[in-house]
Amino acid sequence: MSIEKATFGAGCFWGVEAKFAAMPGVTATAVGYEGGKLDNPSYKDVCTDQTGHAEVVELDFDNEKISFEQLLDAFFELHDPTTMNRQGPDWGTQYRSAVFFHSPEQEQQAKAKIEQLADEYKPKRIVTQVVPAETFWRAEEYHQRYLEKRGLASCHI
């Protein structure tokens, strides 16, 4: 078993986590915040749209059972990568589309996937950020596995 990390921002993290957690080969998920300027932000802080953080799902995956490319496929299927800072009814920079890469290979694969998908989205443009993973701040416990704790299969995504 070879465990790697991946971090994705695709709108509200509740539904994104539920989708990734259900994928064979994903061994752990956590929701949190990444890409901002405030240390240890709270949900309330991030919702001000002033911290620069995105709502993200950080996951561990067994690359012998699921590839980063397959995770990218799922990422692009579960949200609209052409809407700037918005997914469904949620809007603000915390809902931006982003791949926070953990290796040069992940960066290369994410950029290649965007290039590969570009024609499918025309005339719109994919606005997904591909940026280095930095500090992942775990969200409050009530956000972890939020939908699962409430017996819900999905939310609006």
C-alpha positions as CSV (number, residue, x, y, z in Angstrom):
1,M,0.0,0.0,0.0
2,S,1.3,3.4,-1.0
3,I,-0.6,6.3,0.6
4,E,-0.6,9.8,-0.9
5,K,-2.4,13.0,-0.1
6,A,-4.7,15.0,-2.4
7,T,-6.5,18.3,-1.7
8,F,-9.4,19.7,-3.7
9,G,-11.6,22.7,-3.4
10,A,-14.9,22.3,-5.3
11,G,-17.5,24.4,-3.4
12,C,-19.1,23.4,-0.2
13,F,-16.9,20.8,1.4
14,W,-19.7,18.6,2.8
15,G,-20.8,17.1,-0.6
16,V,-17.3,17.0,-1.9
17,E,-16.1,15.0,1.1
18,A,-19.1,12.5,0.7
19,K,-18.3,11.8,-2.9
20,F,-14.6,11.2,-2.3
21,A,-15.1,9.2,0.9
22,A,-17.2,6.8,-1.1
23,M,-14.5,6.1,-3.7
24,P,-12.7,2.7,-3.3
25,G,-9.0,3.5,-2.6
26,V,-9.7,6.6,-0.7
27,T,-8.6,5.7,2.8
28,A,-9.3,8.9,4.8
29,T,-11.0,12.3,4.3
30,A,-11.1,15.5,6.3
31,V,-12.7,18.9,5.5
32,G,-10.9,22.1,6.2
33,Y,-9.5,25.3,4.9
34,E,-6.5,26.0,2.7
35,G,-4.9,28.8,0.7
36,G,-5.5,31.7,3.0
37,K,-3.6,34.1,5.2
38,L,-5.1,33.5,8.7
39,D,-3.7,30.9,11.0
40,N,-6.2,28.4,12.3
41,P,-9.3,30.0,10.8
42,S,-12.8,29.1,11.9
43,Y,-15.7,28.5,9.7
44,K,-17.0,31.9,10.8
45,D,-13.7,33.5,9.8
46,V,-13.7,31.8,6.3
47,C,-17.3,32.8,5.7
48,T,-16.4,36.5,5.9
49,D,-14.7,36.0,2.5
50,Q,-11.7,38.0,4.0
51,T,-9.2,35.2,4.9
52,G,-8.5,33.9,1.4
53,H,-9.1,30.3,2.4
54,A,-11.0,27.8,0.2
55,E,-13.2,25.1,1.7
56,V,-11.3,21.9,0.8
57,V,-11.3,18.2,1.2
58,E,-7.9,16.7,2.1
59,L,-7.8,13.0,1.4
60,D,-5.4,10.0,1.7
61,F,-5.5,7.5,-1.1
62,D,-3.9,4.3,-1.9
63,N,-2.3,4.9,-5.3
64,E,-2.3,1.1,-6.0
65,K,-6.1,1.1,-5.9
66,I,-7.0,4.6,-7.3
67,S,-4.8,7.0,-9.2
68,F,-4.6,10.7,-8.8
69,E,-5.9,10.9,-12.4
70,Q,-9.1,9.1,-11.3
71,L,-9.4,11.5,-8.4
72,L,-9.1,14.4,-10.9
73,D,-11.8,12.9,-13.1
74,A,-14.1,12.7,-10.1
75,F,-13.2,16.3,-9.0
76,F,-14.1,17.7,-12.4
77,E,-17.3,15.7,-12.6
78,L,-18.7,16.8,-9.2
79,H,-18.5,20.6,-9.7
80,D,-18.6,23.3,-12.4
81,P,-14.9,24.4,-12.9
82,T,-16.0,27.3,-15.0
83,T,-17.7,29.3,-12.3
84,M,-15.5,31.8,-10.5
85,N,-15.9,31.6,-6.8
86,R,-19.3,29.9,-7.0
87,Q,-20.9,26.5,-6.9
88,G,-24.7,26.3,-7.0
89,P,-26.1,28.7,-4.5
90,D,-22.8,29.1,-2.7
91,W,-20.7,32.1,-3.6
92,G,-17.4,33.6,-2.4
93,T,-13.7,32.9,-2.7
94,Q,-14.0,30.0,-0.2
95,Y,-16.1,28.1,-2.9
96,R,-13.5,28.4,-5.6
97,S,-12.3,25.5,-7.7
98,A,-8.8,24.5,-6.8
99,V,-6.3,21.7,-6.9
100,F,-3.8,22.1,-4.1
101,F,-1.0,19.8,-5.3
102,H,1.4,17.8,-3.1
103,S,4.0,16.9,-5.7
104,P,5.3,18.0,-9.1
105,E,3.5,15.0,-10.6
106,Q,0.2,16.1,-9.2
107,E,0.7,19.6,-10.5
108,Q,1.6,18.3,-14.0
109,Q,-1.4,15.9,-14.0
110,A,-3.9,18.7,-12.9
111,K,-2.6,21.1,-15.6
112,A,-2.8,18.4,-18.2
113,K,-6.3,17.5,-17.2
114,I,-7.4,21.1,-17.5
115,E,-5.9,21.3,-21.0
116,Q,-7.5,18.0,-21.9
117,L,-11.0,19.2,-20.8
118,A,-10.8,22.8,-22.2
119,D,-12.6,22.0,-25.4
120,E,-15.5,20.3,-23.5
121,Y,-16.3,23.5,-21.7
122,K,-16.0,26.0,-24.5
123,P,-17.1,28.7,-24.9
124,K,-16.6,28.9,-21.1
125,R,-13.1,28.7,-19.6
126,I,-12.0,26.5,-16.8
127,V,-11.0,28.7,-13.8
128,T,-9.7,26.0,-11.5
129,Q,-6.6,27.1,-9.6
130,V,-3.6,24.7,-9.5
131,V,-1.5,25.8,-6.6
132,P,0.9,24.2,-4.1
133,A,-0.6,22.7,-1.0
134,E,0.5,24.6,2.1
135,T,-1.1,24.5,5.5
136,F,-4.3,22.5,5.8
137,W,-6.4,23.7,8.7
138,R,-8.9,21.0,9.8
139,A,-12.5,22.4,10.1
140,E,-14.5,22.1,13.2
141,E,-15.6,18.6,14.1
142,Y,-19.2,19.2,13.3
143,H,-18.2,19.7,9.7
144,Q,-16.4,16.3,9.4
145,R,-18.6,13.7,7.6
146,Y,-21.4,16.3,8.0
147,L,-23.8,14.6,5.5
148,E,-23.1,11.1,6.8
149,K,-23.8,12.2,10.4
150,R,-27.2,13.5,9.3
151,G,-28.1,10.4,7.2
152,L,-28.0,12.4,4.0
153,A,-26.5,11.0,0.8
154,S,-25.7,14.4,-0.9
155,C,-26.4,18.1,-0.9
156,H,-27.0,20.4,-3.8
157,I,-23.8,19.6,-5.7
